[in-house]
Structure formats: structure tokens, C-alpha cells
């Protein structure tokens, strides 16, 4: 169990309170808050980032995205983002939802194409004609969050978000609604999800092939064709990305990180990390 995370992002002082709540939002995120963010950041809760002004570039789970306002970024728990550029005029609103809150939303979305589309496309443009609705949505959420007289404010928040998804957010995904997802494409998506969930313990392809009821050769060839990387390369990339996050955003020592990632020794972890980054874990932490 990981403990002792610190944050190199200027979050509010009541961070522990925020993380224990079901729902939190702020409209005051700008480049000043984010400019010190140079390393990957792991999202422990579902997060919506509504980009209202400016541009940015970021990698989300190792895939590069160009973000231009107005845009919606939906980060799921355990996903990793690494900003690579933030424009001086960048502004955004941020909404953070607990697992419980997200699971309640999932009850409404899981049988719709929207759920898979938000998974496949974490960054989408907001149609200009819909942008004023996002501003009104933020205002409504703030009113509910600050309501002291409504005993059903939490329920109202949930249905406000669900209603907004079906009334407005869906339009962001209309350009992708006719996507033809081949069997091979579904296999790649499923493998990447499995790899993200299991890379700490399972680094051999046989495990994933058995789970997906295909041969290792077929799995690797299909993933390479669909994504540009072999299945083994995806596993290695997840391991290195997680190692970077732990080295930069936790107070765990290198031996503890090695144990967390299930390497047989700190020495083996060091050699593995240097092979892919050109630096030892200590050099990377101090860089």
C-alpha cells in the first residue's frame, strides 16, 4: 500500500478534506498553478478538466494529446498525466469525484456507447455552441456545493452531472460515434486496461494472453498493429512511468519503490530503470 505522497502542485490547504469528500471543484486553475508540474502525475480520483482558455500538450497513459480551449479532459482513477506544455493564458475549471460518486454515474452510463467513448478519447473538443452551457453548469455546481439549506444537495449534484452528460457532454463525442471498432481494436483496448491493472505483478505476456484467450504471438502482433507498440513494450512503459511517478511524487525510498513494483532486488530495479531512461533511479529523483 503506497503512503506518503506529496504534491508538487499548489493545491488548496484542505487537500485531505478534498480527498475524503465525494465532490470538489475549483474554477481558478491557471498556468501559475501548473508551471512547476514537470513530472508525471497520477490521478487517484476521477477528474474533469474543463479548459476554458489557452492551449496545452500532455501525455495521458503514454498517449500524446494536443489540448485547445474549449476542451474537456476526463481523467479516470489510476491514469497518469504528464503535461509537456502549458500556454501563458491557460485557464481551466477542475472537478474531482470520488470512486463512490463515479460508480453512481457509471450505473447510468455503463450500457451506453458514451462510456466506452470517454475511455477511448480522454481529450475532446467542446463545440463552441455548447461552451456557454459548461459555464452555466459550473455555476449550478458551485451553488449546490455551497448550499446549506438543501438536505438533498449531494443527490442533486449527482443528477446534475448525469443530466449534463446526456444533455450536453454527449455532443463532444459525436465525431467519434460512428467509430467502427474491430475485434482487433477491442483486443488492444482490453490488453492496455489489463496491463495498467497488473503491470506491477505480471510482466510476462503469457499471463495476458491466457486472460484474453489468445496466443502470446497473436496478442503481441495485434497490439503492435493497432498501437505502434508491442504488448511487452506497453508493459515496460507502464512500469517505467509508475517508477517515475513514485520517484518524483512520493517519499518512498528506492528500495521501497523496488518492492512496490515487485522487482527481485533494488539492484535489478536500478538496471531495469537505467536501461529505459539512461539514468539510475537516484539520478532521476535528483534531476
ABEGO torsion letter per residue (X at the ends): XBBGBBBABBBBAAAAAAAABABBBBAABBAAAAAABABBBBBABBBBBBBABEBBBBBBGGBBBBBBOBBBBBBBBGBBBBBABBBAABBBBBBBBBAAAAAAAAAAAAABAAAAAAAABABBBBBAAAAAAAAAAAAAAAAAAABAABAAAAAAAAAAAAAAAAAAAAAAAAAAAABBBBAAAAAAAAAAAAAAAAAAABABAAAAAAAAGBBAAAAAAAAAAAAGBBAAAAAAAAAAAAAAAAAAABABBAAAAAAAAGBABAAAAAAAAAAAAGBBAAAAAAX
